[in-house]
Amino acid sequence: MPYSTYSMIGLMSGTSGDGLDVAFVNFKKEQTWQFDLEEAKTYPFPEGLASRLSRAHLLSALDLALLDVEFGQWMGEQVKAFCLEFEVKPRAVASHGHTVFHQPQQRLSLQIGNGWALYQASGEQVINDFRMRDIQLGGQGAPLVPMGDQLLFPQVDFCLNLGGISNISFEKGGKRVAFDISPFNLLFNAEAQKLGRPYDDRGEWARSGELHLPLLDELNCLDYYQKTGAKSLGREDMEHIFNPILEKSGLPSRDLLRTLTEHYAYQVAQVILENKVKEKPMILITGGGAYHTFFEERLSHYLKHSWEKYAASKELIEFKEALIFGFLGLLRLLGETNTLASVTGAEKDSSGGVIYS
């Protein structure tokens, strides 16, 4: 019997807010799922749209509803341009959307990018709103990527993604476990922007700063790091918890970048050391933070240099989340589980996402 190949487009608009990642991927199920990331491209947000997306949580209800439709239409137009440029035709488009509110304790997670507008502008079937079903089942609605980690990267011990927030997924006791570890580029980039660049290239500014031990201790003692089980961070946590501590320290940006690097490296290493079953676990590092050389050096220091790095292509590093959302959309179309209760804390596994066709 021939194996079916499914072509999908995955869209990711991350918490860093720099643009829309578009990935065209072929998936095939043999003994295990295989994938081929054929084409990928990032479309920068137009200036006005970027600014409104960054302030979306402050908009009136009407303005937010209008932005939802405008953003959906804009994403649909980018998908149409992408399909024309690369001469591809997906089975469907799976969109994460742009997170405005993530408050699972109130049973709410809102990602804008209207599905009907995206469908109409792209001419393609659309799946979006992946988080709400899990949240109504008592879960965090996040992280969702671990389902893809489990099925697409079975040879990797730890999948570490360094985007706006750092998150990790791994197998433990026969189940997939995953959670947000710490902030990452959300705080890094805010300090880099004060120094005149969108991000700290390879962590060179962090390397040149001074480590501030009292701040490091204060960050490491935060309640979030004492929590176990399913847990996630959102923009609200930056505003209410992390930013006030950084501002109170009064430190220059380079010293903040240096201290944050140490803090992140320590927290990530603790998770890996507590959960590794091999002497030298294999770690896949993706997201913009994969290029932060200084962070990787400090992480390696805490891991006592005993680890193996998965050889990831530039496309996989930059587009893994878009790729996996394409996969989650496919699982939804096939009626298969795409959200793991062991990861989100929900009462059961589910297949999340709303289909527009």
C-alpha positions, -999 to +999 in steps of 0.1 A: +000+000+000+015+034-010+022+059+018+002+092+016+021+124+014+004+155+028+015+190+018+008+217+044+017+253+050+024+263+086+022+299+098+039+312+130+037+347+144+058+345+176+059+365+208+090+383+195+068+401+170+092+405+141+072+389+113+053+360+099+071+327+093+057+306+064+068+270+059+057+246+031+062+210+043+056+175+030+047+150+056+046+112+051+038+085+076+058+053+072+068+034+104+072+069+119+063+104+106+088+119+081+090+155+069+106+175+042+107+212+048+106+223+011+103+261+012+103+287+040+102+325+041+097+352+067+075+381+058+082+412+079+052+430+093+044+463+077+053+491+102+018+501+110+006+465+115+037+456+136+030+486+159-007+477+163+001+440+170+026+450+197-001+471+213-030+448+206-036+440+243-043+478+249-068+483+221-105+488+225-128+458+217-137+473+183-101+481+173-090+446+184-118+430+163-108+452+133-071+442+138-081+405+139-097+407+105-069+429+090-042+406+102-061+375+089-064+391+055-027+402+055-016+366+064-038+353+036-022+376+011+013+365+021+002+329+018-011+336-017+021+354-027+042+325-012+023+298-032+027+318-064+064+325-058+073+289-050+046+273-072+032+251-044-003+240-035-009+229+001-037+207+014-044+234+040-029+263+059-024+260+097-020+293+115-009+298+151-021+335+150-007+364+171-012+359+208-029+389+225-039+374+258-028+341+274-046+336+308-053+299+311-063+304+348-092+324+334-098+298+307-087+323+280-060+324+253-066+347+224-047+345+191-059+370+164-057+365+127-093+358+116-097+324+100-124+334+075-104+364+064-073+343+060-093+317+040-108+343+017-075+361+010-055+329+005-080+307-013-068+278+009-085+257+036-074+271+070-070+257+105-065+281+135-074+286+171-054+256+183-054+265+221-089+270+232-102+234+232-074+223+255-080+253+278-116+244+281-105+210+292-086+226+320-052+227+303-027+256+298-033+255+260+005+255+257+029+244+248+016+227+216+049+221+197+058+190+218+033+168+199+055+175+168+087+171+188+076+136+199+065+124+164+090+142+142+122+141+163+121+108+182+159+105+182+163+138+202+164+137+240+156+174+246+140+198+221+148+233+233+133+263+216+146+298+223+121+323+210+104+351+229+102+325+257+124+294+262+106+261+262+116+225+263+101+191+257+113+156+264+101+120+273+097+111+309+082+080+323+067+070+289+050+104+285+059+137+268+066+164+292+070+201+282+068+235+296+081+271+293+114+274+312+120+311+313+117+343+293+142+346+265+142+371+235+113+391+249+136+404+276+169+402+256+155+422+227+140+449+249+174+456+263+192+454+229+167+479+215+178+504+242+213+500+228+201+507+193+197+473+177+167+449+174+187+421+191+221+413+207+240+397+178+255+363+190+253+377+226+283+400+222+268+427+243+259+402+270+295+389+269+309+424+274+286+431+304+292+424+341+274+397+360+253+411+388+249+384+415+222+399+436+199+403+405+208+367+394+198+354+428+166+374+428+156+360+394+165+324+403+143+326+434+111+336+415+081+315+423+077+304+387+109+283+390+096+265+420+064+253+402+064+218+388+042+202+361+025+220+333+033+257+333+036+285+308+047+321+305+031+350+286+037+387+279+017+395+311+044+378+332+071+400+316+050+431+325+040+421+360+070+400+372+102+403+353+103+439+340+097+455+375+127+435+389+150+445+360+139+482+362+144+482+400+180+469+396+190+502+378+217+483+359+229+493+324+216+472+295+249+453+289+249+442+325+213+432+323+220+412+292+249+395+309+229+386+340+199+374+320+221+351+300+235+335+331+200+332+345+186+315+314+216+292+310+213+281+347+175+275+345+177+255+312+206+234+325+188+226+358+159+212+338+182+191+316+204+178+345+173+168+365+157+149+336+185+134+316+188+096+314+219+095+292+254+108+302+255+129+270+219+138+260+212+150+224+197+185+224+180+202+195+182+240+198+159+261+176+145+296+175+164+330+172+182+322+205+200+293+188+224+320+174+232+334+208+267+319+211+274+333+245+242+317+259+252+283+245+287+286+261+271+293+295+246+265+291+275+241+282+294+253+313+264+243+335+260+210+317+297+203+323+302+201+285+285+167+286+259+169+258+255+164+221+241+190+198+216+179+171+229+192+137+200+214+126+198+232+093+193+270+093+157+264+080+149+240+108+164+265+134+143+294+121+111+276+109+106+247+133+075+262+149+059+270+116+067+235+104+051+220+135+020+241+133+016+227+097+019+192+113-007+200+140-031+213+114-026+180+095-033+159+126-065+180+131-076+173+095-069+136+101-089+136+133-058+126+153-046+139+187-025+171+184-025+183+220-011+162+248-027+164+283+006+152+298+021+185+286-007+210+291-023+196+323-057+191+306-081+164+317-075+145+284-056+146+251-075+164+223-074+175+187-076+213+187-081+238+159-110+253+140-113+244+103-124+270+077-132+257+042 
